[in-house]
Amino acid sequence: MQSSLKNAISSKAWLLKLYFDFDDGLTQLRDEEGIDLPDVETARTEVLKTLGEIAKDALPKSDQQAFTATVRNASGDVVYSAKVTISGEQHEPSRT
């Protein structure tokens, strides 16, 4: 077996199958396929980037919104979760 193939198989053995679920309060998206990642820290980075993109897209649509993401391992245990909340309110200037 070639050493690069051995390394690929060996490194694959250390990857975690992780599942990313998202919820915006109206729609729940449950990941049924998962992806292989080296660790939960990598999953954390991906979740935070994704939540930032989702929140950015939602800003023009609503002043009140919460987005939650959870990362599950192959056993179904939640290994990381994050929530982004948008709370905006328009104020009228006081007239004195």
C-alpha positions as CSV (number, residue, x, y, z in Angstrom):
1,M,0.0,0.0,0.0
2,Q,1.3,3.4,-0.9
3,S,2.3,5.6,2.0
4,S,-0.1,8.4,1.0
5,L,-3.0,6.0,0.9
6,K,-2.0,4.6,4.3
7,N,-1.9,8.1,5.6
8,A,-5.3,8.9,4.2
9,I,-6.8,5.8,5.7
10,S,-5.1,6.4,9.0
11,S,-6.1,10.0,9.2
12,K,-9.7,9.1,8.2
13,A,-9.8,6.8,11.3
14,W,-9.3,9.9,13.5
15,L,-12.1,12.0,12.0
16,L,-15.4,12.5,13.8
17,K,-18.7,12.1,12.0
18,L,-20.6,15.3,13.0
19,Y,-24.1,16.4,12.2
20,F,-25.1,20.1,12.0
21,D,-28.7,21.0,12.9
22,F,-30.2,24.5,12.5
23,D,-33.4,26.1,13.8
24,D,-34.7,29.6,13.1
25,G,-37.8,29.3,15.3
26,L,-40.0,28.4,12.3
27,T,-38.0,25.8,10.4
28,Q,-35.8,23.0,11.8
29,L,-33.1,21.5,9.5
30,R,-31.8,18.2,10.8
31,D,-28.6,16.9,9.2
32,E,-29.0,13.2,8.3
33,E,-25.7,12.8,6.4
34,G,-23.1,14.5,8.6
35,I,-19.5,15.4,7.7
36,D,-16.2,14.1,8.8
37,L,-14.1,16.6,10.8
38,P,-11.0,16.3,12.8
39,D,-12.4,17.8,16.0
40,V,-15.3,19.7,17.7
41,E,-13.3,22.9,17.5
42,T,-13.4,22.7,13.7
43,A,-17.2,22.2,13.9
44,R,-17.5,25.2,16.2
45,T,-15.7,27.4,13.7
46,E,-18.0,26.2,10.9
47,V,-21.1,26.7,12.9
48,L,-20.2,30.2,13.9
49,K,-19.4,31.2,10.3
50,T,-22.7,29.7,9.1
51,L,-24.7,31.4,11.8
52,G,-23.1,34.7,10.9
53,E,-24.1,34.3,7.3
54,I,-27.6,33.2,8.2
55,A,-28.1,36.2,10.5
56,K,-26.7,38.6,7.9
57,D,-29.2,37.4,5.3
58,A,-32.0,37.7,7.8
59,L,-31.3,41.3,9.0
60,P,-33.3,43.1,6.3
61,K,-36.3,40.9,6.9
62,S,-36.8,41.0,10.7
63,D,-35.9,42.9,13.8
64,Q,-36.6,40.0,16.0
65,Q,-35.0,36.6,15.2
66,A,-33.1,33.9,16.9
67,F,-31.0,31.2,15.1
68,T,-29.7,28.1,16.9
69,A,-27.3,25.5,15.7
70,T,-26.3,22.3,17.3
71,V,-23.6,19.8,16.4
72,R,-24.2,16.1,17.2
73,N,-21.8,13.3,17.2
74,A,-22.5,9.8,15.7
75,S,-24.2,8.8,18.9
76,G,-26.6,11.7,18.8
77,D,-25.0,13.5,21.7
78,V,-24.9,17.3,21.3
79,V,-21.2,18.3,21.4
80,Y,-21.6,22.0,20.6
81,S,-24.4,24.5,20.3
82,A,-24.6,28.2,19.5
83,K,-27.3,30.8,19.3
84,V,-27.4,34.2,17.5
85,T,-30.2,36.6,18.5
86,I,-31.2,39.7,16.6
87,S,-33.2,42.2,18.5
88,G,-33.9,45.5,16.9
89,E,-36.2,48.3,17.9
90,Q,-37.0,51.6,16.3
91,H,-37.1,54.6,18.6
92,E,-38.9,58.0,18.1
93,P,-36.9,61.0,19.2
94,S,-38.4,62.9,22.1
95,R,-40.0,66.2,21.3
96,T,-39.4,68.8,24.0
